[in-house]
Structure formats: C-alpha cells, structure tokens
C-alpha cells in the first residue's frame, strides 16, 4: 500500500464531501432526530456519507469502512476508514458555519492518516504518520502553555447530559471554578485540530465515537500533542470513551482538575 496515494485520495474525498455540504448549507433540507436530545441528522449527513463511501469503494473495494450513519461497510481488513460525513450536524441544521468532514485511515489498528475539513472557513487539517501535522499546507504545532491557570480550553457535552454520565457536569464546574476560559464549539474533530494548531491548549469530553476522534487523534499527535482517556491511560480509537487532549505540558494538570 502506498501511503501517499491513499492519503491524497482521502484528502480528495474530504474536499469533495465538504463542497457538497457547503452547497447544501443554508438551504431547505430534511432534519430528523436520533436517540438523545437534539441529536439531529440531516439529509446532508447521508448525502455526504454516500459520496464518501462510494468514492472509497471505487478505488479500494476491499477496504473496511466505519461511518457514523451507516455503521460498518465491508469485511474486516487491515485498512479501515473511519468517517464522520458531517461533524457538527446541530450547527449545520441551525445555519451555524462551524462543521466539518472528518476522515481517518487506519492500518493494523493504527491511524496513519487524518483529514478534517471545514468547507465554510476553508480550514483544512491533515496529518500523515511520522510526517507532521498541517493546516492549509503549513506545519502546525501545539502550544507551549505550561500552566493550567494560563490555559484556554475547549469541551463538549454528550446528548444524554441530563443523565450526567461520569459526573461530567460536576467536572465541568470544577474547571469553571478555576476561572479558565472555555469554549464549546460543537464539533469535536475541529476541537482536536484546534489543540493541534495551538489555538486551544486542551480539550476534554465524556465520550466520543471513533468517527469523532480518529482523524483528530493523529493530527494532534503529529503536532506533538497528547491524547489519553480520563485516567491518563491509552485512548482506544475504536471504542466510545472519555477523551483528554492537550499540548502535553498541562495534560496532568487537566487530569487532576477533572479527577
């Protein structure tokens, strides 16, 4: 397998899907609900997903695909594509131009390429294994903030927040009581990329799906950042679990604040 060819093709697909979403943004489209409050899905989630899967299978018919709406496509394979065709659906449905296409590619259960693309702002984040992370073709690196008191953080909330999974409301309040500025953009893939680019110093959320974080994980790691679960253990990309991402320097400080 040629990593350059595969990653270039994944990038091409993400850009095409992004333009599809941009064309649909602000138009009339159908919106329905999934399990959980305000857990929306639009016809453009499905249209983008259909385009991405079709393009992957045209070139790599034997590869395995895991995508948000359809789930699994194909048989087990050493190459897995992990796809969020529209991350930030609630924003998209409410005409807020903050959403993205996210595609991560795994080989033997290790992410080897990731791309996150916001077509409204033309923000394109990419990373190849051992080749660095990039924003619009310029190399990026995490911030050098080394004190939590000086940090700028981001977070997200689950659709079942009323159930307070893993006491996420109380943990959020603990960070608030520190007086640290926090943003909640509603697009986990972009949150992770913003950490990679040094815009945020850290990000946490109680539970992300594989398609939320697959691309962002390699982009952060290639930008010299760090990702773990909430207990400072390994973050398993194929499981839904709590995530903590940072510039490395304040990782333990965030962990201690959340504990």
N, C-alpha and C positions, 0 to 999 in steps of 0.2 A: 504493500500500500504506500502510495506517495502522499505524505502529509501535506505538502504544498498544494497539490492538485485538489485533495479533499477539502482543505480549509478554504481555498479560493472558491470552490464550488459552494460550500456552506455560506460564505460571505455573499456570493451572488444571490443565493436563495433568500437570505435575510433581507437584502436590499430590495428584491422584487416584492417580497411579502410586505415590507414596510411601505412601499409605494402603493400597494393595494389598500392598506389601512389608511394612508394619507388621503387617497381618493374617496374613501368612504366616510372619513371624519366629517362630522357636522351635517351629514345627510340624514334622510329618514331611513331607519333600518329597524328590524325586529329585535326586541330585547326580551329575554326570559330569565328566570331565576333558577339557580341550583340550590343545593342544601346550604342553609345558613343565611343570616340576614344580609341583604344587599349583596349576595354572591351572584352577580349578574353574568350572563353570557349573551353576546350579540351574534347576529348572523355573520359579522366580520371575523369573529373568533373562528368560526367554522370555515369561512372562505379562505382565510389566511392559512389555517391548518391544512385544508385540502390542497392548496397550492404547494405548500412546503413538502407534504408527503409525496405528492405526485412528482415533484422535481427530484426528490431524493431517490425514489424508486426508478425513475427513468435512467439514472446513471449507476445506481447501486441497488439493484433489485433484491439482493440477498441480505442487505443490512437490516438491523432491528431498529425500530423507531418507537420511542415512548413520548407521547404528546398529551397535552392537558385534556383536550376534549374527547379524543378518540381512544386514548389509552395506548394499548400495545398494537403494533403493526409488524407482522413478520415473525419469523422464528428466532430463537436465540442465536446470537452471532458475536464474534469478538469486537465488532464495531457497533456501537449503539449511538443513535441520535436522540438527544433529549430536547424536546421542543416546547416552547411556550409561544403560540402563534400571536397572542395579544396579551402581554402582561400589563395590567393596569386597565382592565376592562371597565371598571366602575368610572374611572376618569374618562375613558373614551366615550362611554354612554352618556356622560354629563357634559360633553364638549370641553373637557379639560385636556389640553395638548401635552399630557405627560403620560406616555405609554411606550411600549417597546416590543419588538420581536426579539426573542432570546433563543439561541440555538447552541447547545453544547454537544461535542462529539467525544465519545469515549472509545478507548481501545483497551481491551482486557481490564475493564472496570477502572480505568484511569482517564480523567479528562485530558484530551490532547489539544483541543481547540475550542474556543468560545467566541461568540459574537453577540453583541447586544446593540440594537439599533432603534433610536427614536427618530422616526421619519419627519416629525413636525419641527424638530430643532436641528435635524441633520447631525445628531450626535452618534458617532459610530465607535464602539469599543470592541477591540479584538485582542486575542492572545493565543499564541501557539506554545506548546510545551517547550520550555527551555529557550524561548526566543523573545521573551519580554511581552509587555502589555502596551497597547497603543490606543490613543484617542485621535480619531481622524488622521491616522498615519503618523502621529507624533508620539514618541515614547512617553509613558507616564510612570509615576512612582507614588507610593503612599506618602502621607505627610510625615513630618518629623516631630509632631507634638508628643511630648513625653510625660505630661501631667494631665490627669483626668479633669482637673479644675479648669484647664485651658482648652478642653476639647469641644468639638462641635459634632454632635451625634445624630444618628437617624434611627428610626424604628418603624415597626409596622404592627398591626393588630390582626388577630385571626377573626374569621367571620363568626365564630362562636364565642366572641369575647365576653358575652354575658355570663358564660359558664366559668370564666376566669381560669382557663387551663394553665397549670403550673404557676398559679398565682401571678400571672403576667401583669395584672392591674397594679398590684402592690409593688412589684419590681419596678414598673414604670414610675410609680410615685416616688420610689426611693431615689431614682435618678433625678426626677424633678426637684426633689428637696435639696439636691446638691447645687441647684441653680445653674445647671448646664443647659445651653441652648440645644433644642431637639427639633428635628423636622420629621414629618410623616408624609411621604410623597405618594404612597400607594402603589409603588412599582418596585418590588424587591430587586429585580435584576438591575435596575438603574441605581438603587441604593448601594448595591455592592460595587458597581462600576464607579460611583462617586467616591467611595472609600479608596478604590484603586487609584483614582486620579488625584487624591489628596484633598478633595472638596469636603468630604466628611472624614473625621478621624476614626469613627467606629459605627457599627450598626448591629442591632440585635433584633430578633423576632422569635416568638414562641414556637413556630412551626412552619417550615417551608417545604413545599413539594420539590421533587427533583428538578422539574422544569423551571422552577423559580430561581434556582441557585446554580445549576450546572455550569452555565457559561460564566456567571459572575465569579464562581469559585476559582477557576483558572486565571481569570483576569486579575483578581486580587492577588493571588499567589505569584503570578508573573510580575506584578508590580511591587513585590517584596512585602506584601501584607500577610495576614494570618487569618485563618478560619478554623474554628473548633465548634463543639457543642457547648452548652451552658456549663458543663462541668470540666471544661478545658481538655476534653477528650476528642478523639477523632470525629470529624463530621462526615457521616456516611451519605454521599450524594444520592444514593438510591433509596433512601428512607426519608419519611417526613419526620423532622426532628428540629429542636431548638437550634438556632444558629447564632454565633457570635463572630463578627468580623471586625478587624481593626488594622491599624498600621503597625502592629506588633508591640510598639513601645508602651501602649496603655492597655494591652489586652488583659493582663491580670487585674489591673485596676478596675476595668469594667466588670470583669467576672466577680470581683469581690463586692462591688456595689450592687450587683444583681443577686448575690447569694443571700 
